[in-house]
Each structure stands twice: as C-alpha cells, then as structure tokens.
C-alpha cells in the first residue's frame, strides 16, 4: 500500500473571528467494507501479509523508541510485510502515525487477556461476569477514541485469548455502533462467534483453514491472527500455507507469530554481552526462552526464516507449467508499471546469460504468459551442456520509496527448465596411478605415492585418517548418524514430542559396533571393503559386544570402494529396528581438520534452509566459511543446514581438501558443517555458552526431518517431511 496522506488543519476562533488555537494532523481517506468471504479496502480485496508485533527494545524492554519503530517498519516493508497486529495492547501513539506514513495495514487490539484463567478452578470467567464489563469496556473505548483517526487501522480487536462471553458481545456492539467504518476482530471462543467480522483463528492447520473457506455457510473471510510460530529454527511448512491462501477464495492471509525475539541484552561479569531470557535475571517463575520466538533477533537482525516469508509474501509470482511461464501480479490495485523484470539462466550453477525482460504492464490480479521456448534464454538453454538449467526471474523497484532505494528486489523466483540429459556423476579415473595397499594388524593403509593416504581400521570398520599431499584432512571415520540437536519445535508436546520419543528410543545414545569387516576385492587400481555395522543403544560405557538383540537399533551395510585416483564411493544400506519413531536424520557424520574451513557447495542457499523451509533458497553455487554457516539462535539447537546439495567441497587456504557429492542416482543431500558438535549444540542453553570443538563436524544426510513451525507446543512437522525409516540406500 502506498498511502496518500493529507494535512488536516483545525482552527478555533472566538466569536469575533480571532484565532485562539490551531492544530494539525496527517489523515488518510479510505473505505473498509465487506463482501462475501472478502475484506475490501476501497472496494478491492487485500491479502494480509502480516506479522504480530510486541513493543520490544533489546535494551529498554517495553520502552519504545521512534528509531526502533522506524527500523521495524523499514525491515517489514523490505520483506513484503504489509500488515501488523498490535499484540496485545494499544501501542505508542507515534507507532500509528508511522504506520499511516509507511502504508501498513493494522489491527489495533485492546489490552484484554485472561490467558490461563481456566486454571483457576471453578471461579466464573470474567467475561461471564457483569461486574467486569465496565473494566473491559473502558479499555475498548479508550483504544477506539484514542486511535480512531488513523487510516492504517482496518480492524478493532476485542483483545487476545480471553475466552468468550456476553461481555465480548457488549464490546463488539459498542464498537459497531461507534465506528461502522471498520470491522471487528476477535479470536476467542473459536474465532467464529458473532462478535467478529473475520474468521481469525490462531495456529489452525492448512487443511482446516481450507475447510472453513470452502464452507458455504461461512460468509466471512479467514485471516489467521497468529500462525507459523517462529521459535528458534522454525517456520517450516510456511510455503504450504501460502499455496493454500493463493489458491483458495475466502483465505486472505494472516499474521506470523511474531516479529522480534523478546530477549534482553545482558552484561556479563567479564564485560561481554549476550541475549538473556526467562530465568537469566533470577526471576521466578519464568517461561525460559518462550519469549524468544521472532523472525528477527532482538536487535532486528533477521533470522534465516525471514527470507522464506519475503518469498511467500512476494507480490509477483512466476511458475512454469508444461511449456508456459506464467507471471502473475497478485496486487489488487497496482499494475507492474513501476517494476523492472530481469532474467538469468544458470547451468549447473554457472551463469550462462542474463538480461532485462521486456513485458507489458500487467494489470492487478492478472497474469502474462510466455512460451518458455520463445524467451531470450532459450538459445542459452539449447546450447548448454549442463545437466540442470535454472531460470531466475527477478523483480525490482524502479523508484526509491520511503523505505528502500530503487533497485530493491521485491520478488525473485527460480524455475527449473526441462532437463536435456541425465546428471552425470563425478567421473572416477580408474586408470590414474597405481595404489599401494598394506595391511598391518587391524590397519589397512592405502596410498598413491605422496598424493594421498587413507588408513582404514578393520576393528572399527571405519576410516582412521585421510591425508592429501601430507595434509591431514579427515580426523575421524565416516559413521552413520541418525540424531540431531533438538530444535525448540522438537521439544514441543511433552511425552508426544519428537525429542521425548527420540530419547525414549535411545537415538541420542547410539554406538556403532563393527559386526564384520572384510576386503572383497583388492587390485592395484582399487580396494573394496564391506562392513556390517550395528547401531547399539549403549549404556554409560561403550559396549564391545552385542549383549542384547533388542539393543540393536540399526544394521548398516556399508561398501567402500577406494580407487587409485583417491576417489571413495560409499554405499550404505540401512535396516532399522521396526519400533523406532520418525527419525531426525538419516545420514553420515565425519570430522575434518579445522583448517578446512572454506565450504563451497552446489545446492540451495546461500542462507540456512531445511526440507520444509527452502522455497526461498535458490539452487546455485555458494561459498562460505564454516563460522559463517552457524546461525546464533539464542537457545542453540540444530542449525546451519543447507538443503538439496548436489556436491560440496571443504578446503583450506591452499585449496587442499575433499569433495563429496551424490552419486549413481542418489538424491541431493542435506549438508551441515559446524565447529560445534551435535552434543555441544544440545548441551548449551545460550549461544554464548557454545564451545568450539577441535575439528569441523560435517553431516551429509540422505534425509533430514523438517523443522516444523505450525506451532511449537505439539509435533508439527508435516508428513512429507517425516521419515519413518523402513529401508534406505545412500551412495556417496
């Protein structure tokens, strides 16, 4: 929304016409109305791409500063957020003026909440008590009378999580009589009472919001007052919500929970500073880190998930179906005249060409179609030898605005062009060099002159060391891994939580014991080793033998083929115990020399992404240091992953290192590299407590469970991103 504001001047004169006083304010003129299953602004529907916002300053707490308000609005607008819900109280008067100025839709909410009152036994709920109606009415009247002149407000909310009763009906009746120019909003009582003009549930699942929208007896629009709980590494499934919203009449968006982590900057005795939460000030009772659930850190540094919200909220959508590229303008009032479209084609991660895409102005709620073979990229695709070709369409602002400079990207969509050939795996140079093999005791040493050396421990059934040109590369053997450091969402649901079930199955305490290890083939060009490894639920001490068959959680058959070229092909077949819960990950773990800190990969990025939160992460070639992969979530857990990785290298400053890739039809990997071990990420309660290890822990996963995010108090990873492991094969 680009607002037009006018200066209203009110003058007071005495009977003789002398000026006594003169006041002015900025005002906007607009109309809020309703149609069947639609909220209208100036006669047009509007999609609410919203966020909930508490007043919070990282140093001052609930004391607000204008600079912080402006920073919020600039960052919101830059990430395609167009609406804010004042959760859960009327906010600083300047906030409303700024929202008018920036063109932000707003729900203003009364300071009424009785959250937890149901725990008070048989005491009658306040909303049922006539004695409380005047107190509730006082808060609603104060809000409306103070804020009624602000054009940004499209709805008055009766409060938050205060159940429902006759007192709410009285509040809604007063507002409707006082201000018919706006709608009334209230979630309590099931979000569909007569005291709300909007069906406004919180954390309702996708299938249920679609069901409400398709209910012919429900004539109100559905706008989620809270959804996608952003606690820690979260906000999975958000693209699925927006696939439903974009395709279902009657769904008009929602408000993310929430904008900023409500942590406070605390000074430590040694002079350092860190983000603190419940209990860190000696406060009891407390809710620990349950105040830390924003899409930004307290200082408004974005979480990686904010990229995903910008993507699903983007107003220009691009899709490829059969041979047609469709570019859709989802705005209801604006054409694309003020936007610049550009394109770029990448083959296997390398740019093949780019340019400006000349399009006619696309009208609101309209689309423009292009046969992809008639586009300027077609000749590049036709001559490309790449296995994968991606077209990226980027949309930028031509003019500067109050919140961003010209050239700002508001939409960016990547679509995969049709494949021209199969993906060719890394070529194994079987003729390169003669390898030397020596067996001394339990150690098999394989090498080629001074180029590389591998030591394999027969007793452990794993590599013991890996050197390239004398430089130690791998410090510990490659072992199967099925465990991750728990996210906040993994902990939600008490005994039903993923974490509880994982620990009950001892997934956090697995030791791999070699049942058998044998050389199956040995020539001067290759060595093939077959290992049967048992994943055992161990006690405090590492077991040396299998004492109980029921303790075997996994049986992993691994075949290593080591070539004279230095290439290693690893094939894993996993057979799990049938009683296991859905697994956090199915992959391998190994440890690299700390000097191999330059990570380059071909996959999704550049920011952190997971199987259920990767729509915004384009496939490309990316490069980062290991330290920059880490996301400093205030409460540590699984983080720094990258999805759909085709290949990855880990190198030192001299360019020495290792390369890992999918092979022989295996799917792309989930990749993770960190100075912090999984154990360390699980141990620490604050990011600053984390202690770096002596090496780099790397995970390459065949499958990785999504992070979830529909809420943080129940198991909420969608079924497609849950892995009940029956049998899987991984070639690497």
FENNORKA-V65597 format. One line per field, one symbol per residue. ss: DSSP state (H for helix, E for strand, C for the rest). phi: phi as a letter, one per 40 degrees, with the letter a starting at -180 (. if undefined). burial: 1 if it has 16 or more other C-alpha atoms within 10 Angstrom, else 0. A space follows every 50 residues. Layout:
# FENNORKA-V65597
ss=???
phi=???
burial=???
This chain:
# FENNORKA-V65597
ss=CCCCEEEEEEEEECCCCCEEEEEEEEEECCCEEEECCEEEECCEECCEEE EEECCCECCCECCCCHHHHHHHHHHHHHCCCCEEEECCCCCCHHHHHHHH HHCCEEEEECCCCCCCHHHHCCCCCHHHCHHHHHHHHHHHHHHHHHHCCC CCEEEEECCCCCCCCHHHHHHHHHHHHHCCCCEEECCCCCCCCCCCCCEC CECCCHHHHHHHHCCCCCCCCEEEEEEEECCCCCCCCHHHHHHHHHHCCC EEEEEEECCECCCEEEECCCCCEEEECCCCCCCCCCCCCCCCCCCECCCC CECCHHHHHHHHCCCEEEEEECCEEEEEECCCCCCCCCEEEEEEEEECCE EEEEEECCCCCCCCCEEEEEEHHHCCCHHHHHHCCCCCEEEEEEEEECCC CCCCCCCCEEEEEEEECCCCCCCCCCCCCCCCCCCEEEEECCEEEEEECC CEEEEEECCCCEEEEEEECCEEEEEEEEEEECCCCCCCHHHCCHHHCHHH HHHHCCCCCEEEEEEEEEEEEECCCEEEEEEEEEEEECCCCCCCCCCCHH HEEEEEEEEEEEECCCCEEEEEEEEECCCCCCCCEEEEEEEEECCCCEEE EEEEECCCCECCECCCCEEEEEEEEHHHHCCCCCCCCCCCCEEEECEEEE ECCCCCEEEEECCCCCCCEEEEEECCCHHHHHHCCCHHHCCCCCEEEEEE EEEECCCCCCCCCCCCCCHHHCCCCCCEEEEC
phi=.bcbbbccbbbbbcccgcccaabaacbbbabbabbdgacbbfgbcbccbb acbccabcbcgccbbcdcccdcccccccbgcbabbccbacbddcdccccd ccgbcbbcbccbabdgccccgccccdcccdcccccccdccccccccbccc cccbabbchbfbfaadccccccccccccbccbbbbacdghgbcccbcbcb cbfccdcccccccccccbcccbbccaafcccgcagcgcccdcccccbbch cbhibcbacbdccbcbccccgcbacbadgcbgcbcabfcccbabcbcdcg cccdcccccdcccccbbbabbfbbcbbbccccbbccccbbbbbabbbfgb cciaicccbccccdfbbbbbcccccccccccccccccbbbbbbbbbccbc bcbaccgccbaabbbccdcbaccccdccccccgccbbbbbgcbcbbabfb caabbbccccgacbaabbfgccbbcbccbcabbbcccdcccchfcccccc cccccgccabbcbccaaaccaabcbabbbbbbbbcbccccbccbaccadc cccabbcbbbbbcccgcbbbbbbbbccccccdccababbabbdcccccbb abiciccdabdbaacccccacbaacdccccbcddbcadagcbcfccaabb bcccgcibbbacafgccdbcbabacbcdccccccbbdcccbcccabcbbb bcabcccgidabbacbccdcbbbcccaabbbb
burial=00100000000000000000000001110001110011111001111111 11111111000001000111011111111111111111111000111111 11111111111110000000000011100000100110111011001101 11111111111111101111110011000001111111101110111111 11111100110111000011111111111111111111111101110001 11111111111111110000000111110000000001111111111111 01111111111111111101000011111111101100111111111110 01010010000110001100010001100110010101111111111100 00100001111111101000000000000000011110000011111100 01111111011111111100111111111111111111111110001111 11001111111111101000000011111111111111000000010000 11111111111111111111111111100110111111111111111111 11111111111111111111111011001111111111111111111111 11000111011110011111111111110111001111010000111111 11111111111111111100111010000111
